[in-house]
Amino acid sequence: MDHINAKTILPDNLVLELQKYIEGGYLYIPSKPQSRKKWGENSGKRNYIKKRNEHIVNKYKNGHNINKLAKEFFLSIDSIKKIVYGKKS
């Protein structure tokens, strides 16, 4: 993220108003809520993890042991339990 001097893009009255709250520091302005995507949507990681978790749940329902699933998927036993029992972290 690039730093931009507020004076170059904002009207003077807005810069003066902002200086009442912060002067000479950095201010992060987040993207508009409707334009932000959730974590992993651009890279496909979110979809990958969803499919992996579905695969883990199916294996568990077909009798696979939690300890073996943890080793197979390189996850902790607690992580596997959260996935198969539907708990959010």
Backbone as XML, in Angstrom:
<?xml version="1.0"?>
<chain id="A" units="angstrom">
  <residue number="1" name="MET">
    <atom name="N" x="0.842" y="-1.168" z="0.000"/>
    <atom name="CA" x="0.000" y="0.000" z="0.000"/>
    <atom name="C" x="0.889" y="1.232" z="0.000"/>
  </residue>
  <residue number="2" name="ASP">
    <atom name="N" x="0.632" y="2.130" z="-0.910"/>
    <atom name="CA" x="1.413" y="3.359" z="-1.011"/>
    <atom name="C" x="0.884" y="4.410" z="-0.046"/>
  </residue>
  <residue number="3" name="HIS">
    <atom name="N" x="1.804" y="5.254" z="0.409"/>
    <atom name="CA" x="1.403" y="6.383" z="1.232"/>
    <atom name="C" x="1.176" y="7.585" z="0.326"/>
  </residue>
  <residue number="4" name="ILE">
    <atom name="N" x="0.093" y="8.289" z="0.546"/>
    <atom name="CA" x="-0.247" y="9.453" z="-0.270"/>
    <atom name="C" x="-0.444" y="10.630" z="0.668"/>
  </residue>
  <residue number="5" name="ASN">
    <atom name="N" x="0.121" y="11.757" z="0.313"/>
    <atom name="CA" x="-0.071" y="12.967" z="1.098"/>
    <atom name="C" x="-1.514" y="13.425" z="0.936"/>
  </residue>
  <residue number="6" name="ALA">
    <atom name="N" x="-2.199" y="13.595" z="2.058"/>
    <atom name="CA" x="-3.619" y="13.963" z="2.033"/>
    <atom name="C" x="-3.852" y="15.272" z="1.284"/>
  </residue>
  <residue number="7" name="LYS">
    <atom name="N" x="-2.914" y="16.195" z="1.362"/>
    <atom name="CA" x="-3.083" y="17.493" z="0.682"/>
    <atom name="C" x="-3.172" y="17.359" z="-0.830"/>
  </residue>
  <residue number="8" name="THR">
    <atom name="N" x="-2.608" y="16.280" z="-1.363"/>
    <atom name="CA" x="-2.613" y="16.126" z="-2.820"/>
    <atom name="C" x="-3.941" y="15.589" z="-3.354"/>
  </residue>
  <residue number="9" name="ILE">
    <atom name="N" x="-4.751" y="14.955" z="-2.495"/>
    <atom name="CA" x="-5.996" y="14.367" z="-3.011"/>
    <atom name="C" x="-7.259" y="14.837" z="-2.300"/>
  </residue>
  <residue number="10" name="LEU">
    <atom name="N" x="-7.129" y="15.449" z="-1.127"/>
    <atom name="CA" x="-8.314" y="15.866" z="-0.370"/>
    <atom name="C" x="-8.462" y="17.383" z="-0.376"/>
  </residue>
  <residue number="11" name="PRO">
    <atom name="N" x="-9.698" y="17.860" z="-0.272"/>
    <atom name="CA" x="-9.903" y="19.315" z="-0.172"/>
    <atom name="C" x="-9.333" y="19.843" z="1.148"/>
  </residue>
  <residue number="12" name="ASP">
    <atom name="N" x="-8.924" y="21.110" z="1.137"/>
    <atom name="CA" x="-8.279" y="21.712" z="2.310"/>
    <atom name="C" x="-9.129" y="21.605" z="3.572"/>
  </residue>
  <residue number="13" name="ASN">
    <atom name="N" x="-10.440" y="21.831" z="3.437"/>
    <atom name="CA" x="-11.289" y="21.796" z="4.631"/>
    <atom name="C" x="-11.328" y="20.392" z="5.243"/>
  </residue>
  <residue number="14" name="LEU">
    <atom name="N" x="-11.240" y="19.368" z="4.426"/>
    <atom name="CA" x="-11.225" y="17.998" z="4.939"/>
    <atom name="C" x="-9.885" y="17.694" z="5.611"/>
  </residue>
  <residue number="15" name="VAL">
    <atom name="N" x="-8.805" y="18.184" z="5.043"/>
    <atom name="CA" x="-7.482" y="17.991" z="5.657"/>
    <atom name="C" x="-7.461" y="18.660" z="7.032"/>
  </residue>
  <residue number="16" name="LEU">
    <atom name="N" x="-7.994" y="19.878" z="7.137"/>
    <atom name="CA" x="-8.040" y="20.569" z="8.426"/>
    <atom name="C" x="-8.887" y="19.804" z="9.438"/>
  </residue>
  <residue number="17" name="GLU">
    <atom name="N" x="-9.981" y="19.236" z="8.999"/>
    <atom name="CA" x="-10.839" y="18.443" z="9.886"/>
    <atom name="C" x="-10.113" y="17.187" z="10.372"/>
  </residue>
  <residue number="18" name="LEU">
    <atom name="N" x="-9.420" y="16.514" z="9.479"/>
    <atom name="CA" x="-8.662" y="15.316" z="9.858"/>
    <atom name="C" x="-7.543" y="15.644" z="10.836"/>
  </residue>
  <residue number="19" name="GLN">
    <atom name="N" x="-6.931" y="16.815" z="10.682"/>
    <atom name="CA" x="-5.827" y="17.213" z="11.560"/>
    <atom name="C" x="-6.292" y="17.429" z="13.001"/>
  </residue>
  <residue number="20" name="LYS">
    <atom name="N" x="-7.592" y="17.579" z="13.213"/>
    <atom name="CA" x="-8.105" y="17.668" z="14.575"/>
    <atom name="C" x="-7.942" y="16.327" z="15.301"/>
  </residue>
  <residue number="21" name="TYR">
    <atom name="N" x="-7.919" y="15.249" z="14.548"/>
    <atom name="CA" x="-7.860" y="13.914" z="15.126"/>
    <atom name="C" x="-6.472" y="13.290" z="15.048"/>
  </residue>
  <residue number="22" name="ILE">
    <atom name="N" x="-5.758" y="13.570" z="13.971"/>
    <atom name="CA" x="-4.414" y="13.017" z="13.803"/>
    <atom name="C" x="-3.597" y="14.023" z="13.001"/>
  </residue>
  <residue number="23" name="GLU">
    <atom name="N" x="-2.390" y="14.293" z="13.501"/>
    <atom name="CA" x="-1.543" y="15.265" z="12.808"/>
    <atom name="C" x="-0.149" y="14.680" z="12.656"/>
  </residue>
  <residue number="24" name="GLY">
    <atom name="N" x="0.296" y="14.615" z="11.413"/>
    <atom name="CA" x="1.644" y="14.127" z="11.142"/>
    <atom name="C" x="1.809" y="12.624" z="11.297"/>
  </residue>
  <residue number="25" name="GLY">
    <atom name="N" x="0.726" y="11.878" z="11.367"/>
    <atom name="CA" x="0.807" y="10.433" z="11.510"/>
    <atom name="C" x="0.255" y="9.749" z="10.278"/>
  </residue>
  <residue number="26" name="TYR">
    <atom name="N" x="0.064" y="8.455" z="10.400"/>
    <atom name="CA" x="-0.479" y="7.663" z="9.305"/>
    <atom name="C" x="-1.926" y="7.314" z="9.613"/>
  </residue>
  <residue number="27" name="LEU">
    <atom name="N" x="-2.741" y="7.347" z="8.598"/>
    <atom name="CA" x="-4.150" y="7.018" z="8.731"/>
    <atom name="C" x="-4.502" y="6.002" z="7.665"/>
  </residue>
  <residue number="28" name="TYR">
    <atom name="N" x="-5.011" y="4.846" z="8.098"/>
    <atom name="CA" x="-5.408" y="3.807" z="7.160"/>
    <atom name="C" x="-6.879" y="4.001" z="6.828"/>
  </residue>
  <residue number="29" name="ILE">
    <atom name="N" x="-7.197" y="4.053" z="5.553"/>
    <atom name="CA" x="-8.576" y="4.171" z="5.113"/>
    <atom name="C" x="-8.921" y="2.865" z="4.390"/>
  </residue>
  <residue number="30" name="PRO">
    <atom name="N" x="-9.805" y="2.039" z="4.992"/>
    <atom name="CA" x="-10.125" y="0.746" z="4.389"/>
    <atom name="C" x="-10.937" y="0.893" z="3.113"/>
  </residue>
  <residue number="31" name="SER">
    <atom name="N" x="-10.938" y="-0.164" z="2.314"/>
    <atom name="CA" x="-11.730" y="-0.193" z="1.094"/>
    <atom name="C" x="-13.206" y="-0.169" z="1.449"/>
  </residue>
  <residue number="32" name="LYS">
    <atom name="N" x="-14.004" y="0.181" z="0.484"/>
    <atom name="CA" x="-15.447" y="0.153" z="0.680"/>
    <atom name="C" x="-15.868" y="-1.281" z="0.963"/>
  </residue>
  <residue number="33" name="PRO">
    <atom name="N" x="-16.801" y="-1.497" z="1.902"/>
    <atom name="CA" x="-17.206" y="-2.866" z="2.259"/>
    <atom name="C" x="-17.689" y="-3.697" z="1.070"/>
  </residue>
  <residue number="34" name="GLN">
    <atom name="N" x="-18.436" y="-3.124" z="0.162"/>
    <atom name="CA" x="-18.957" y="-3.908" z="-0.951"/>
    <atom name="C" x="-17.881" y="-4.275" z="-1.965"/>
  </residue>
  <residue number="35" name="SER">
    <atom name="N" x="-16.737" y="-3.609" z="-1.945"/>
    <atom name="CA" x="-15.696" y="-3.917" z="-2.920"/>
    <atom name="C" x="-14.662" y="-4.917" z="-2.389"/>
  </residue>
  <residue number="36" name="ARG">
    <atom name="N" x="-14.739" y="-5.250" z="-1.110"/>
    <atom name="CA" x="-13.765" y="-6.169" z="-0.522"/>
    <atom name="C" x="-14.227" y="-7.603" z="-0.663"/>
  </residue>
  <residue number="37" name="LYS">
    <atom name="N" x="-13.295" y="-8.455" z="-0.998"/>
    <atom name="CA" x="-13.578" y="-9.877" z="-1.058"/>
    <atom name="C" x="-13.091" y="-10.524" z="0.231"/>
  </residue>
  <residue number="38" name="LYS">
    <atom name="N" x="-13.649" y="-11.668" z="0.544"/>
    <atom name="CA" x="-13.228" y="-12.394" z="1.724"/>
    <atom name="C" x="-11.859" y="-13.009" z="1.492"/>
  </residue>
  <residue number="39" name="TRP">
    <atom name="N" x="-11.207" y="-13.356" z="2.611"/>
    <atom name="CA" x="-9.886" y="-13.961" z="2.539"/>
    <atom name="C" x="-9.935" y="-15.189" z="1.640"/>
  </residue>
  <residue number="40" name="GLY">
    <atom name="N" x="-8.963" y="-15.291" z="0.746"/>
    <atom name="CA" x="-8.794" y="-16.472" z="-0.073"/>
    <atom name="C" x="-9.667" y="-16.572" z="-1.315"/>
  </residue>
  <residue number="41" name="GLU">
    <atom name="N" x="-10.541" y="-15.596" z="-1.543"/>
    <atom name="CA" x="-11.404" y="-15.674" z="-2.720"/>
    <atom name="C" x="-10.635" y="-15.434" z="-4.014"/>
  </residue>
  <residue number="42" name="ASN">
    <atom name="N" x="-9.694" y="-14.523" z="-4.003"/>
    <atom name="CA" x="-8.916" y="-14.254" z="-5.216"/>
    <atom name="C" x="-7.982" y="-15.404" z="-5.571"/>
  </residue>
  <residue number="43" name="SER">
    <atom name="N" x="-7.347" y="-15.971" z="-4.570"/>
    <atom name="CA" x="-6.342" y="-17.009" z="-4.809"/>
    <atom name="C" x="-6.946" y="-18.398" z="-4.978"/>
  </residue>
  <residue number="44" name="GLY">
    <atom name="N" x="-8.189" y="-18.569" z="-4.548"/>
    <atom name="CA" x="-8.813" y="-19.888" z="-4.608"/>
    <atom name="C" x="-8.559" y="-20.725" z="-3.363"/>
  </residue>
  <residue number="45" name="LYS">
    <atom name="N" x="-7.809" y="-20.186" z="-2.412"/>
    <atom name="CA" x="-7.479" y="-20.921" z="-1.187"/>
    <atom name="C" x="-8.725" y="-21.224" z="-0.366"/>
  </residue>
  <residue number="46" name="ARG">
    <atom name="N" x="-9.675" y="-20.286" z="-0.331"/>
    <atom name="CA" x="-10.908" y="-20.475" z="0.424"/>
    <atom name="C" x="-11.665" y="-21.702" z="-0.093"/>
  </residue>
  <residue number="47" name="ASN">
    <atom name="N" x="-11.778" y="-21.812" z="-1.404"/>
    <atom name="CA" x="-12.477" y="-22.934" z="-2.022"/>
    <atom name="C" x="-11.707" y="-24.242" z="-1.796"/>
  </residue>
  <residue number="48" name="TYR">
    <atom name="N" x="-10.384" y="-24.179" z="-1.869"/>
    <atom name="CA" x="-9.550" y="-25.358" z="-1.633"/>
    <atom name="C" x="-9.776" y="-25.904" z="-0.221"/>
  </residue>
  <residue number="49" name="ILE">
    <atom name="N" x="-9.769" y="-25.021" z="0.776"/>
    <atom name="CA" x="-9.940" y="-25.448" z="2.163"/>
    <atom name="C" x="-11.351" y="-25.997" z="2.390"/>
  </residue>
  <residue number="50" name="LYS">
    <atom name="N" x="-12.339" y="-25.383" z="1.767"/>
    <atom name="CA" x="-13.711" y="-25.877" z="1.885"/>
    <atom name="C" x="-13.818" y="-27.311" z="1.359"/>
  </residue>
  <residue number="51" name="LYS">
    <atom name="N" x="-13.234" y="-27.566" z="0.186"/>
    <atom name="CA" x="-13.274" y="-28.913" z="-0.391"/>
    <atom name="C" x="-12.470" y="-29.903" z="0.447"/>
  </residue>
  <residue number="52" name="ARG">
    <atom name="N" x="-11.312" y="-29.466" z="0.954"/>
    <atom name="CA" x="-10.496" y="-30.330" z="1.814"/>
    <atom name="C" x="-11.283" y="-30.719" z="3.063"/>
  </residue>
  <residue number="53" name="ASN">
    <atom name="N" x="-11.960" y="-29.751" z="3.675"/>
    <atom name="CA" x="-12.731" y="-30.022" z="4.882"/>
    <atom name="C" x="-13.895" y="-30.967" z="4.603"/>
  </residue>
  <residue number="54" name="GLU">
    <atom name="N" x="-14.545" y="-30.799" z="3.459"/>
    <atom name="CA" x="-15.625" y="-31.716" z="3.080"/>
    <atom name="C" x="-15.074" y="-33.135" z="2.925"/>
  </residue>
  <residue number="55" name="HIS">
    <atom name="N" x="-13.889" y="-33.230" z="2.351"/>
    <atom name="CA" x="-13.233" y="-34.527" z="2.169"/>
    <atom name="C" x="-12.930" y="-35.159" z="3.529"/>
  </residue>
  <residue number="56" name="ILE">
    <atom name="N" x="-12.455" y="-34.366" z="4.468"/>
    <atom name="CA" x="-12.152" y="-34.850" z="5.815"/>
    <atom name="C" x="-13.426" y="-35.350" z="6.496"/>
  </residue>
  <residue number="57" name="VAL">
    <atom name="N" x="-14.502" y="-34.576" z="6.399"/>
    <atom name="CA" x="-15.771" y="-34.965" z="7.021"/>
    <atom name="C" x="-16.275" y="-36.279" z="6.426"/>
  </residue>
  <residue number="58" name="ASN">
    <atom name="N" x="-16.210" y="-36.413" z="5.107"/>
    <atom name="CA" x="-16.660" y="-37.655" z="4.457"/>
    <atom name="C" x="-15.845" y="-38.858" z="4.914"/>
  </residue>
  <residue number="59" name="LYS">
    <atom name="N" x="-14.528" y="-38.673" z="5.008"/>
    <atom name="CA" x="-13.681" y="-39.776" z="5.474"/>
    <atom name="C" x="-14.025" y="-40.155" z="6.911"/>
  </residue>
  <residue number="60" name="TYR">
    <atom name="N" x="-14.277" y="-39.144" z="7.742"/>
    <atom name="CA" x="-14.635" y="-39.397" z="9.141"/>
    <atom name="C" x="-15.958" y="-40.161" z="9.214"/>
  </residue>
  <residue number="61" name="LYS">
    <atom name="N" x="-16.941" y="-39.757" z="8.410"/>
    <atom name="CA" x="-18.245" y="-40.432" z="8.397"/>
    <atom name="C" x="-18.126" y="-41.874" z="7.903"/>
  </residue>
  <residue number="62" name="ASN">
    <atom name="N" x="-17.109" y="-42.144" z="7.102"/>
    <atom name="CA" x="-16.885" y="-43.499" z="6.590"/>
    <atom name="C" x="-15.972" y="-44.321" z="7.501"/>
  </residue>
  <residue number="63" name="GLY">
    <atom name="N" x="-15.765" y="-43.838" z="8.725"/>
    <atom name="CA" x="-15.064" y="-44.639" z="9.716"/>
    <atom name="C" x="-13.596" y="-44.348" z="9.934"/>
  </residue>
  <residue number="64" name="HIS">
    <atom name="N" x="-13.045" y="-43.332" z="9.289"/>
    <atom name="CA" x="-11.631" y="-43.023" z="9.505"/>
    <atom name="C" x="-11.420" y="-42.403" z="10.888"/>
  </residue>
  <residue number="65" name="ASN">
    <atom name="N" x="-10.325" y="-42.730" z="11.495"/>
    <atom name="CA" x="-9.949" y="-42.295" z="12.827"/>
    <atom name="C" x="-9.450" y="-40.840" z="12.789"/>
  </residue>
  <residue number="66" name="ILE">
    <atom name="N" x="-9.796" y="-40.052" z="13.828"/>
    <atom name="CA" x="-9.371" y="-38.646" z="13.898"/>
    <atom name="C" x="-7.845" y="-38.536" z="13.916"/>
  </residue>
  <residue number="67" name="ASN">
    <atom name="N" x="-7.181" y="-39.407" z="14.645"/>
    <atom name="CA" x="-5.708" y="-39.357" z="14.706"/>
    <atom name="C" x="-5.089" y="-39.599" z="13.330"/>
  </residue>
  <residue number="68" name="LYS">
    <atom name="N" x="-5.634" y="-40.568" z="12.598"/>
    <atom name="CA" x="-5.097" y="-40.857" z="11.268"/>
    <atom name="C" x="-5.386" y="-39.717" z="10.293"/>
  </residue>
  <residue number="69" name="LEU">
    <atom name="N" x="-6.575" y="-39.104" z="10.421"/>
    <atom name="CA" x="-6.901" y="-37.952" z="9.564"/>
    <atom name="C" x="-5.942" y="-36.793" z="9.828"/>
  </residue>
  <residue number="70" name="ALA">
    <atom name="N" x="-5.622" y="-36.580" z="11.091"/>
    <atom name="CA" x="-4.685" y="-35.507" z="11.446"/>
    <atom name="C" x="-3.332" y="-35.729" z="10.782"/>
  </residue>
  <residue number="71" name="LYS">
    <atom name="N" x="-2.860" y="-36.956" z="10.807"/>
    <atom name="CA" x="-1.568" y="-37.269" z="10.175"/>
    <atom name="C" x="-1.649" y="-37.152" z="8.655"/>
  </residue>
  <residue number="72" name="GLU">
    <atom name="N" x="-2.745" y="-37.653" z="8.093"/>
    <atom name="CA" x="-2.898" y="-37.635" z="6.633"/>
    <atom name="C" x="-2.954" y="-36.218" z="6.069"/>
  </residue>
  <residue number="73" name="PHE">
    <atom name="N" x="-3.644" y="-35.328" z="6.787"/>
    <atom name="CA" x="-3.824" y="-33.959" z="6.279"/>
    <atom name="C" x="-2.878" y="-32.951" z="6.923"/>
  </residue>
  <residue number="74" name="PHE">
    <atom name="N" x="-1.966" y="-33.449" z="7.752"/>
    <atom name="CA" x="-0.968" y="-32.579" z="8.409"/>
    <atom name="C" x="-1.629" y="-31.474" z="9.232"/>
  </residue>
  <residue number="75" name="LEU">
    <atom name="N" x="-2.668" y="-31.854" z="9.968"/>
    <atom name="CA" x="-3.377" y="-30.922" z="10.847"/>
    <atom name="C" x="-3.342" y="-31.461" z="12.269"/>
  </residue>
  <residue number="76" name="SER">
    <atom name="N" x="-3.589" y="-30.585" z="13.236"/>
    <atom name="CA" x="-3.648" y="-31.037" z="14.623"/>
    <atom name="C" x="-4.939" y="-31.813" z="14.860"/>
  </residue>
  <residue number="77" name="ILE">
    <atom name="N" x="-4.939" y="-32.601" z="15.903"/>
    <atom name="CA" x="-6.140" y="-33.353" z="16.258"/>
    <atom name="C" x="-7.284" y="-32.394" z="16.566"/>
  </residue>
  <residue number="78" name="ASP">
    <atom name="N" x="-6.977" y="-31.288" z="17.247"/>
    <atom name="CA" x="-8.012" y="-30.291" z="17.550"/>
    <atom name="C" x="-8.598" y="-29.680" z="16.280"/>
  </residue>
  <residue number="79" name="SER">
    <atom name="N" x="-7.759" y="-29.440" z="15.291"/>
    <atom name="CA" x="-8.257" y="-28.894" z="14.022"/>
    <atom name="C" x="-9.195" y="-29.872" z="13.334"/>
  </residue>
  <residue number="80" name="ILE">
    <atom name="N" x="-8.828" y="-31.141" z="13.335"/>
    <atom name="CA" x="-9.680" y="-32.167" z="12.725"/>
    <atom name="C" x="-11.014" y="-32.240" z="13.471"/>
  </residue>
  <residue number="81" name="LYS">
    <atom name="N" x="-10.968" y="-32.196" z="14.799"/>
    <atom name="CA" x="-12.204" y="-32.228" z="15.584"/>
    <atom name="C" x="-13.115" y="-31.052" z="15.238"/>
  </residue>
  <residue number="82" name="LYS">
    <atom name="N" x="-12.534" y="-29.861" z="15.098"/>
    <atom name="CA" x="-13.339" y="-28.693" z="14.730"/>
    <atom name="C" x="-13.994" y="-28.881" z="13.372"/>
  </residue>
  <residue number="83" name="ILE">
    <atom name="N" x="-13.270" y="-29.485" z="12.457"/>
    <atom name="CA" x="-13.804" y="-29.705" z="11.110"/>
    <atom name="C" x="-14.928" y="-30.732" z="11.141"/>
  </residue>
  <residue number="84" name="VAL">
    <atom name="N" x="-14.700" y="-31.862" z="11.792"/>
    <atom name="CA" x="-15.694" y="-32.945" z="11.743"/>
    <atom name="C" x="-16.895" y="-32.678" z="12.649"/>
  </residue>
  <residue number="85" name="TYR">
    <atom name="N" x="-16.704" y="-31.915" z="13.711"/>
    <atom name="CA" x="-17.827" y="-31.607" z="14.599"/>
    <atom name="C" x="-18.477" y="-30.266" z="14.267"/>
  </residue>
  <residue number="86" name="GLY">
    <atom name="N" x="-17.952" y="-29.569" z="13.247"/>
    <atom name="CA" x="-18.563" y="-28.329" z="12.779"/>
    <atom name="C" x="-18.362" y="-27.127" z="13.666"/>
  </residue>
  <residue number="87" name="LYS">
    <atom name="N" x="-17.280" y="-27.101" z="14.435"/>
    <atom name="CA" x="-17.019" y="-25.972" z="15.322"/>
    <atom name="C" x="-16.185" y="-24.919" z="14.605"/>
  </residue>
  <residue number="88" name="LYS">
    <atom name="N" x="-16.519" y="-23.656" z="14.847"/>
    <atom name="CA" x="-15.741" y="-22.545" z="14.302"/>
    <atom name="C" x="-14.659" y="-22.175" z="15.304"/>
  </residue>
  <residue number="89" name="SER">
    <atom name="N" x="-13.504" y="-21.728" z="14.785"/>
    <atom name="CA" x="-12.411" y="-21.334" z="15.686"/>
    <atom name="C" x="-12.576" y="-19.918" z="16.149"/>
  </residue>
</chain>
